[in-house]
């Protein structure tokens, strides 16, 4: 049984977002996609993009 804001699979995070983004969530989400699904997907994509930014180039300086 979950207790508090964390369980075995997830953690509940509370955040304030700008009104223009909040108002456009339904327009931006795909048909049948919930606000939660949209936010999770956007967060995953941004996290992956930032991970790729931080990876060092595989090209050696000595070539």
PDB file of N, CA, C and O in Angstrom:
ATOM      1  N   UNK A   1       0.844  -1.178   0.000  1.00  0.00           N
ATOM      2  CA  UNK A   1       0.000   0.000   0.000  1.00  0.00           C
ATOM      3  C   UNK A   1       0.892   1.247   0.000  1.00  0.00           C
ATOM      4  O   UNK A   1       1.805   1.346   0.821  1.00  0.00           O
ATOM      5  N   UNK A   2       0.644   2.192  -0.903  1.00  0.00           N
ATOM      6  CA  UNK A   2       1.491   3.376  -0.964  1.00  0.00           C
ATOM      7  C   UNK A   2       1.307   4.265   0.259  1.00  0.00           C
ATOM      8  O   UNK A   2       0.211   4.386   0.808  1.00  0.00           O
ATOM      9  N   UNK A   3       2.392   4.870   0.662  1.00  0.00           N
ATOM     10  CA  UNK A   3       2.326   5.825   1.762  1.00  0.00           C
ATOM     11  C   UNK A   3       2.998   7.109   1.316  1.00  0.00           C
ATOM     12  O   UNK A   3       4.094   7.076   0.757  1.00  0.00           O
ATOM     13  N   UNK A   4       2.364   8.220   1.554  1.00  0.00           N
ATOM     14  CA  UNK A   4       2.953   9.498   1.177  1.00  0.00           C
ATOM     15  C   UNK A   4       2.988   9.701  -0.326  1.00  0.00           C
ATOM     16  O   UNK A   4       2.100   9.253  -1.051  1.00  0.00           O
ATOM     17  N   UNK A   5       4.026  10.384  -0.780  1.00  0.00           N
ATOM     18  CA  UNK A   5       4.146  10.743  -2.188  1.00  0.00           C
ATOM     19  C   UNK A   5       4.992   9.769  -2.994  1.00  0.00           C
ATOM     20  O   UNK A   5       5.237  10.016  -4.175  1.00  0.00           O
ATOM     21  N   UNK A   6       5.445   8.675  -2.401  1.00  0.00           N
ATOM     22  CA  UNK A   6       6.309   7.727  -3.095  1.00  0.00           C
ATOM     23  C   UNK A   6       5.771   6.318  -2.910  1.00  0.00           C
ATOM     24  O   UNK A   6       5.324   5.943  -1.826  1.00  0.00           O
ATOM     25  N   UNK A   7       5.822   5.536  -4.002  1.00  0.00           N
ATOM     26  CA  UNK A   7       5.501   4.121  -3.895  1.00  0.00           C
ATOM     27  C   UNK A   7       6.596   3.343  -4.608  1.00  0.00           C
ATOM     28  O   UNK A   7       7.656   3.902  -4.888  1.00  0.00           O
ATOM     29  N   UNK A   8       6.374   2.084  -4.906  1.00  0.00           N
ATOM     30  CA  UNK A   8       7.400   1.255  -5.525  1.00  0.00           C
ATOM     31  C   UNK A   8       7.712   1.606  -6.966  1.00  0.00           C
ATOM     32  O   UNK A   8       8.752   1.191  -7.478  1.00  0.00           O
ATOM     33  N   UNK A   9       6.851   2.356  -7.641  1.00  0.00           N
ATOM     34  CA  UNK A   9       7.030   2.650  -9.065  1.00  0.00           C
ATOM     35  C   UNK A   9       7.242   4.121  -9.388  1.00  0.00           C
ATOM     36  O   UNK A   9       7.823   4.450 -10.422  1.00  0.00           O
ATOM     37  N   UNK A  10       6.781   5.002  -8.523  1.00  0.00           N
ATOM     38  CA  UNK A  10       6.815   6.416  -8.901  1.00  0.00           C
ATOM     39  C   UNK A  10       6.853   7.319  -7.674  1.00  0.00           C
ATOM     40  O   UNK A  10       6.696   6.879  -6.535  1.00  0.00           O
ATOM     41  N   UNK A  11       7.069   8.598  -7.956  1.00  0.00           N
ATOM     42  CA  UNK A  11       7.034   9.622  -6.920  1.00  0.00           C
ATOM     43  C   UNK A  11       6.150  10.761  -7.430  1.00  0.00           C
ATOM     44  O   UNK A  11       6.205  11.119  -8.606  1.00  0.00           O
ATOM     45  N   UNK A  12       5.355  11.312  -6.557  1.00  0.00           N
ATOM     46  CA  UNK A  12       4.487  12.429  -6.931  1.00  0.00           C
ATOM     47  C   UNK A  12       5.284  13.719  -6.758  1.00  0.00           C
ATOM     48  O   UNK A  12       5.826  13.987  -5.685  1.00  0.00           O
ATOM     49  N   UNK A  13       5.349  14.510  -7.823  1.00  0.00           N
ATOM     50  CA  UNK A  13       6.074  15.777  -7.797  1.00  0.00           C
ATOM     51  C   UNK A  13       5.071  16.896  -8.053  1.00  0.00           C
ATOM     52  O   UNK A  13       4.263  16.819  -8.979  1.00  0.00           O
ATOM     53  N   UNK A  14       5.129  17.914  -7.244  1.00  0.00           N
ATOM     54  CA  UNK A  14       4.246  19.068  -7.413  1.00  0.00           C
ATOM     55  C   UNK A  14       5.057  20.204  -7.999  1.00  0.00           C
ATOM     56  O   UNK A  14       6.158  20.489  -7.529  1.00  0.00           O
ATOM     57  N   UNK A  15       4.524  20.856  -9.020  1.00  0.00           N
ATOM     58  CA  UNK A  15       5.224  21.977  -9.645  1.00  0.00           C
ATOM     59  C   UNK A  15       4.218  22.993 -10.164  1.00  0.00           C
ATOM     60  O   UNK A  15       3.126  22.639 -10.607  1.00  0.00           O
ATOM     61  N   UNK A  16       4.599  24.237 -10.102  1.00  0.00           N
ATOM     62  CA  UNK A  16       3.790  25.297 -10.706  1.00  0.00           C
ATOM     63  C   UNK A  16       4.299  25.496 -12.121  1.00  0.00           C
ATOM     64  O   UNK A  16       5.506  25.515 -12.361  1.00  0.00           O
ATOM     65  N   UNK A  17       3.365  25.646 -13.062  1.00  0.00           N
ATOM     66  CA  UNK A  17       3.751  25.894 -14.447  1.00  0.00           C
ATOM     67  C   UNK A  17       3.041  27.152 -14.935  1.00  0.00           C
ATOM     68  O   UNK A  17       1.974  27.499 -14.429  1.00  0.00           O
ATOM     69  N   UNK A  18       3.626  27.834 -15.915  1.00  0.00           N
ATOM     70  CA  UNK A  18       2.996  29.049 -16.428  1.00  0.00           C
ATOM     71  C   UNK A  18       1.590  28.772 -16.960  1.00  0.00           C
ATOM     72  O   UNK A  18       1.317  27.700 -17.502  1.00  0.00           O
ATOM     73  N   UNK A  19       0.711  29.747 -16.798  1.00  0.00           N
ATOM     74  CA  UNK A  19      -0.684  29.588 -17.207  1.00  0.00           C
ATOM     75  C   UNK A  19      -0.831  29.271 -18.687  1.00  0.00           C
ATOM     76  O   UNK A  19      -1.699  28.484 -19.066  1.00  0.00           O
ATOM     77  N   UNK A  20       0.011  29.877 -19.537  1.00  0.00           N
ATOM     78  CA  UNK A  20      -0.130  29.621 -20.968  1.00  0.00           C
ATOM     79  C   UNK A  20       0.139  28.156 -21.295  1.00  0.00           C
ATOM     80  O   UNK A  20      -0.520  27.593 -22.170  1.00  0.00           O
ATOM     81  N   UNK A  21       1.094  27.526 -20.608  1.00  0.00           N
ATOM     82  CA  UNK A  21       1.350  26.102 -20.829  1.00  0.00           C
ATOM     83  C   UNK A  21       0.216  25.251 -20.276  1.00  0.00           C
ATOM     84  O   UNK A  21      -0.224  24.298 -20.920  1.00  0.00           O
ATOM     85  N   UNK A  22      -0.250  25.594 -19.094  1.00  0.00           N
ATOM     86  CA  UNK A  22      -1.343  24.834 -18.490  1.00  0.00           C
ATOM     87  C   UNK A  22      -2.593  24.893 -19.366  1.00  0.00           C
ATOM     88  O   UNK A  22      -3.285  23.891 -19.543  1.00  0.00           O
ATOM     89  N   UNK A  23      -2.873  26.070 -19.909  1.00  0.00           N
ATOM     90  CA  UNK A  23      -4.060  26.232 -20.751  1.00  0.00           C
ATOM     91  C   UNK A  23      -3.945  25.483 -22.071  1.00  0.00           C
ATOM     92  O   UNK A  23      -4.958  25.081 -22.643  1.00  0.00           O
ATOM     93  N   UNK A  24      -2.718  25.289 -22.564  1.00  0.00           N
ATOM     94  CA  UNK A  24      -2.546  24.649 -23.867  1.00  0.00           C
ATOM     95  C   UNK A  24      -2.273  23.148 -23.782  1.00  0.00           C
ATOM     96  O   UNK A  24      -2.094  22.504 -24.816  1.00  0.00           O
ATOM     97  N   UNK A  25      -2.237  22.581 -22.585  1.00  0.00           N
ATOM     98  CA  UNK A  25      -1.951  21.147 -22.448  1.00  0.00           C
ATOM     99  C   UNK A  25      -2.915  20.285 -23.252  1.00  0.00           C
ATOM    100  O   UNK A  25      -2.487  19.358 -23.940  1.00  0.00           O
ATOM    101  N   UNK A  26      -4.179  20.570 -23.177  1.00  0.00           N
ATOM    102  CA  UNK A  26      -5.168  19.756 -23.891  1.00  0.00           C
ATOM    103  C   UNK A  26      -5.011  19.879 -25.403  1.00  0.00           C
ATOM    104  O   UNK A  26      -5.217  18.908 -26.131  1.00  0.00           O
ATOM    105  N   UNK A  27      -4.644  21.074 -25.879  1.00  0.00           N
ATOM    106  CA  UNK A  27      -4.447  21.264 -27.320  1.00  0.00           C
ATOM    107  C   UNK A  27      -3.187  20.555 -27.811  1.00  0.00           C
ATOM    108  O   UNK A  27      -3.153  20.063 -28.939  1.00  0.00           O
ATOM    109  N   UNK A  28      -2.161  20.501 -26.979  1.00  0.00           N
ATOM    110  CA  UNK A  28      -0.885  19.910 -27.377  1.00  0.00           C
ATOM    111  C   UNK A  28      -0.883  18.388 -27.298  1.00  0.00           C
ATOM    112  O   UNK A  28      -0.168  17.728 -28.052  1.00  0.00           O
ATOM    113  N   UNK A  29      -1.667  17.834 -26.401  1.00  0.00           N
ATOM    114  CA  UNK A  29      -1.701  16.380 -26.228  1.00  0.00           C
ATOM    115  C   UNK A  29      -2.381  15.717 -27.424  1.00  0.00           C
ATOM    116  O   UNK A  29      -3.282  16.284 -28.042  1.00  0.00           O
ATOM    117  N   UNK A  30      -1.929  14.514 -27.731  1.00  0.00           N
ATOM    118  CA  UNK A  30      -2.524  13.738 -28.825  1.00  0.00           C
ATOM    119  C   UNK A  30      -3.887  13.214 -28.389  1.00  0.00           C
ATOM    120  O   UNK A  30      -4.203  13.208 -27.199  1.00  0.00           O
ATOM    121  N   UNK A  31      -4.695  12.775 -29.354  1.00  0.00           N
ATOM    122  CA  UNK A  31      -6.014  12.222 -29.037  1.00  0.00           C
ATOM    123  C   UNK A  31      -5.868  11.050 -28.074  1.00  0.00           C
ATOM    124  O   UNK A  31      -5.084  10.134 -28.321  1.00  0.00           O
ATOM    125  N   UNK A  32      -6.613  11.077 -26.990  1.00  0.00           N
ATOM    126  CA  UNK A  32      -6.586  10.001 -26.018  1.00  0.00           C
ATOM    127  C   UNK A  32      -5.430  10.072 -25.034  1.00  0.00           C
ATOM    128  O   UNK A  32      -5.352   9.251 -24.120  1.00  0.00           O
ATOM    129  N   UNK A  33      -4.532  11.036 -25.200  1.00  0.00           N
ATOM    130  CA  UNK A  33      -3.377  11.170 -24.305  1.00  0.00           C
ATOM    131  C   UNK A  33      -3.766  12.065 -23.131  1.00  0.00           C
ATOM    132  O   UNK A  33      -4.289  13.162 -23.325  1.00  0.00           O
ATOM    133  N   UNK A  34      -3.510  11.597 -21.932  1.00  0.00           N
ATOM    134  CA  UNK A  34      -3.846  12.396 -20.755  1.00  0.00           C
ATOM    135  C   UNK A  34      -2.783  13.470 -20.534  1.00  0.00           C
ATOM    136  O   UNK A  34      -1.696  13.417 -21.109  1.00  0.00           O
ATOM    137  N   UNK A  35      -3.115  14.427 -19.703  1.00  0.00           N
ATOM    138  CA  UNK A  35      -2.130  15.453 -19.339  1.00  0.00           C
ATOM    139  C   UNK A  35      -0.903  14.808 -18.705  1.00  0.00           C
ATOM    140  O   UNK A  35       0.231  15.194 -18.987  1.00  0.00           O
ATOM    141  N   UNK A  36      -1.143  13.830 -17.854  1.00  0.00           N
ATOM    142  CA  UNK A  36      -0.040  13.138 -17.193  1.00  0.00           C
ATOM    143  C   UNK A  36       0.857  12.450 -18.204  1.00  0.00           C
ATOM    144  O   UNK A  36       2.080  12.566 -18.130  1.00  0.00           O
ATOM    145  N   UNK A  37       0.259  11.729 -19.153  1.00  0.00           N
ATOM    146  CA  UNK A  37       1.050  11.057 -20.191  1.00  0.00           C
ATOM    147  C   UNK A  37       1.877  12.063 -20.983  1.00  0.00           C
ATOM    148  O   UNK A  37       3.049  11.821 -21.271  1.00  0.00           O
ATOM    149  N   UNK A  38       1.268  13.186 -21.331  1.00  0.00           N
ATOM    150  CA  UNK A  38       1.964  14.218 -22.096  1.00  0.00           C
ATOM    151  C   UNK A  38       3.161  14.754 -21.319  1.00  0.00           C
ATOM    152  O   UNK A  38       4.255  14.875 -21.869  1.00  0.00           O
ATOM    153  N   UNK A  39       2.959  15.073 -20.050  1.00  0.00           N
ATOM    154  CA  UNK A  39       4.027  15.639 -19.224  1.00  0.00           C
ATOM    155  C   UNK A  39       5.155  14.630 -19.035  1.00  0.00           C
ATOM    156  O   UNK A  39       6.329  14.993 -19.120  1.00  0.00           O
ATOM    157  N   UNK A  40       4.814  13.367 -18.779  1.00  0.00           N
ATOM    158  CA  UNK A  40       5.836  12.333 -18.598  1.00  0.00           C
ATOM    159  C   UNK A  40       6.650  12.158 -19.869  1.00  0.00           C
ATOM    160  O   UNK A  40       7.877  12.072 -19.807  1.00  0.00           O
ATOM    161  N   UNK A  41       5.991  12.104 -21.022  1.00  0.00           N
ATOM    162  CA  UNK A  41       6.703  11.943 -22.292  1.00  0.00           C
ATOM    163  C   UNK A  41       7.614  13.137 -22.562  1.00  0.00           C
ATOM    164  O   UNK A  41       8.752  12.962 -22.997  1.00  0.00           O
ATOM    165  N   UNK A  42       7.126  14.338 -22.311  1.00  0.00           N
ATOM    166  CA  UNK A  42       7.936  15.537 -22.522  1.00  0.00           C
ATOM    167  C   UNK A  42       9.159  15.527 -21.610  1.00  0.00           C
ATOM    168  O   UNK A  42      10.254  15.892 -22.039  1.00  0.00           O
ATOM    169  N   UNK A  43       8.985  15.116 -20.368  1.00  0.00           N
ATOM    170  CA  UNK A  43      10.095  15.049 -19.419  1.00  0.00           C
ATOM    171  C   UNK A  43      11.111  13.999 -19.843  1.00  0.00           C
ATOM    172  O   UNK A  43      12.316  14.237 -19.764  1.00  0.00           O
ATOM    173  N   UNK A  44      10.639  12.839 -20.293  1.00  0.00           N
ATOM    174  CA  UNK A  44      11.552  11.792 -20.776  1.00  0.00           C
ATOM    175  C   UNK A  44      12.378  12.282 -21.960  1.00  0.00           C
ATOM    176  O   UNK A  44      13.592  12.083 -22.002  1.00  0.00           O
ATOM    177  N   UNK A  45      11.716  12.923 -22.920  1.00  0.00           N
ATOM    178  CA  UNK A  45      12.416  13.403 -24.111  1.00  0.00           C
ATOM    179  C   UNK A  45      13.440  14.476 -23.761  1.00  0.00           C
ATOM    180  O   UNK A  45      14.544  14.473 -24.305  1.00  0.00           O
ATOM    181  N   UNK A  46      13.095  15.384 -22.870  1.00  0.00           N
ATOM    182  CA  UNK A  46      14.033  16.433 -22.475  1.00  0.00           C
ATOM    183  C   UNK A  46      15.200  15.850 -21.687  1.00  0.00           C
ATOM    184  O   UNK A  46      16.340  16.278 -21.865  1.00  0.00           O
ATOM    185  N   UNK A  47      14.929  14.882 -20.822  1.00  0.00           N
ATOM    186  CA  UNK A  47      16.007  14.238 -20.065  1.00  0.00           C
ATOM    187  C   UNK A  47      16.976  13.535 -21.015  1.00  0.00           C
ATOM    188  O   UNK A  47      18.191  13.632 -20.842  1.00  0.00           O
ATOM    189  N   UNK A  48      16.455  12.833 -22.009  1.00  0.00           N
ATOM    190  CA  UNK A  48      17.305  12.141 -22.983  1.00  0.00           C
ATOM    191  C   UNK A  48      18.118  13.145 -23.800  1.00  0.00           C
ATOM    192  O   UNK A  48      19.302  12.922 -24.052  1.00  0.00           O
ATOM    193  N   UNK A  49      17.500  14.230 -24.209  1.00  0.00           N
ATOM    194  CA  UNK A  49      18.209  15.258 -24.974  1.00  0.00           C
ATOM    195  C   UNK A  49      19.370  15.825 -24.166  1.00  0.00           C
ATOM    196  O   UNK A  49      20.460  16.029 -24.701  1.00  0.00           O
ATOM    197  N   UNK A  50      19.141  16.078 -22.891  1.00  0.00           N
ATOM    198  CA  UNK A  50      20.196  16.635 -22.045  1.00  0.00           C
ATOM    199  C   UNK A  50      21.295  15.618 -21.769  1.00  0.00           C
ATOM    200  O   UNK A  50      22.466  15.985 -21.672  1.00  0.00           O
ATOM    201  N   UNK A  51      20.932  14.345 -21.641  1.00  0.00           N
ATOM    202  CA  UNK A  51      21.960  13.309 -21.470  1.00  0.00           C
ATOM    203  C   UNK A  51      22.875  13.267 -22.688  1.00  0.00           C
ATOM    204  O   UNK A  51      24.093  13.147 -22.553  1.00  0.00           O
ATOM    205  N   UNK A  52      22.288  13.367 -23.869  1.00  0.00           N
ATOM    206  CA  UNK A  52      23.076  13.339 -25.104  1.00  0.00           C
ATOM    207  C   UNK A  52      23.982  14.561 -25.202  1.00  0.00           C
ATOM    208  O   UNK A  52      25.104  14.452 -25.696  1.00  0.00           O
ATOM    209  N   UNK A  53      23.522  15.714 -24.744  1.00  0.00           N
ATOM    210  CA  UNK A  53      24.332  16.933 -24.740  1.00  0.00           C
ATOM    211  C   UNK A  53      25.575  16.763 -23.887  1.00  0.00           C
ATOM    212  O   UNK A  53      26.641  17.269 -24.238  1.00  0.00           O
ATOM    213  N   UNK A  54      25.453  16.056 -22.770  1.00  0.00           N
ATOM    214  CA  UNK A  54      26.551  15.918 -21.820  1.00  0.00           C
ATOM    215  C   UNK A  54      27.573  14.862 -22.224  1.00  0.00           C
ATOM    216  O   UNK A  54      28.699  14.877 -21.725  1.00  0.00           O
ATOM    217  N   UNK A  55      27.203  13.943 -23.120  1.00  0.00           N
ATOM    218  CA  UNK A  55      28.136  12.892 -23.511  1.00  0.00           C
ATOM    219  C   UNK A  55      29.308  13.504 -24.264  1.00  0.00           C
ATOM    220  O   UNK A  55      29.107  14.326 -25.159  1.00  0.00           O
ATOM    221  N   UNK A  56      30.539  13.111 -23.910  1.00  0.00           N
ATOM    222  CA  UNK A  56      31.696  13.628 -24.638  1.00  0.00           C
ATOM    223  C   UNK A  56      31.728  13.068 -26.056  1.00  0.00           C
ATOM    224  O   UNK A  56      31.230  11.974 -26.318  1.00  0.00           O
ATOM    225  N   UNK A  57      32.310  13.825 -26.945  1.00  0.00           N
ATOM    226  CA  UNK A  57      32.430  13.374 -28.328  1.00  0.00           C
ATOM    227  C   UNK A  57      33.319  12.144 -28.377  1.00  0.00           C
ATOM    228  O   UNK A  57      34.297  12.047 -27.635  1.00  0.00           O
ATOM    229  N   UNK A  58      32.980  11.208 -29.249  1.00  0.00           N
ATOM    230  CA  UNK A  58      33.761   9.977 -29.341  1.00  0.00           C
ATOM    231  C   UNK A  58      34.984  10.148 -30.233  1.00  0.00           C
ATOM    232  O   UNK A  58      35.768   9.211 -30.388  1.00  0.00           O
ATOM    233  N   UNK A  59      35.157  11.312 -30.813  1.00  0.00           N
ATOM    234  CA  UNK A  59      36.297  11.568 -31.689  1.00  0.00           C
ATOM    235  C   UNK A  59      37.494  11.970 -30.841  1.00  0.00           C
ATOM    236  O   UNK A  59      37.404  12.868 -30.003  1.00  0.00           O
ATOM    237  N   UNK A  60      38.596  11.305 -31.066  1.00  0.00           N
ATOM    238  CA  UNK A  60      39.811  11.593 -30.315  1.00  0.00           C
ATOM    239  C   UNK A  60      40.455  12.878 -30.815  1.00  0.00           C
ATOM    240  O   UNK A  60      40.386  13.193 -32.003  1.00  0.00           O
ATOM    241  N   UNK A  61      41.082  13.621 -29.903  1.00  0.00           N
ATOM    242  CA  UNK A  61      41.790  14.841 -30.282  1.00  0.00           C
ATOM    243  C   UNK A  61      43.043  14.525 -31.094  1.00  0.00           C
ATOM    244  O   UNK A  61      43.559  15.387 -31.805  1.00  0.00           O
ATOM    245  N   UNK A  62      43.525  13.307 -30.991  1.00  0.00           N
ATOM    246  CA  UNK A  62      44.817  12.949 -31.581  1.00  0.00           C
ATOM    247  C   UNK A  62      44.703  12.392 -32.988  1.00  0.00           C
ATOM    248  O   UNK A  62      45.712  11.972 -33.553  1.00  0.00           O
ATOM    249  N   UNK A  63      43.535  12.372 -33.564  1.00  0.00           N
ATOM    250  CA  UNK A  63      43.383  11.826 -34.919  1.00  0.00           C
ATOM    251  C   UNK A  63      43.682  12.885 -35.940  1.00  0.00           C
ATOM    252  O   UNK A  63      43.609  12.622 -37.141  1.00  0.00           O
TER     253      UNK A  63
END
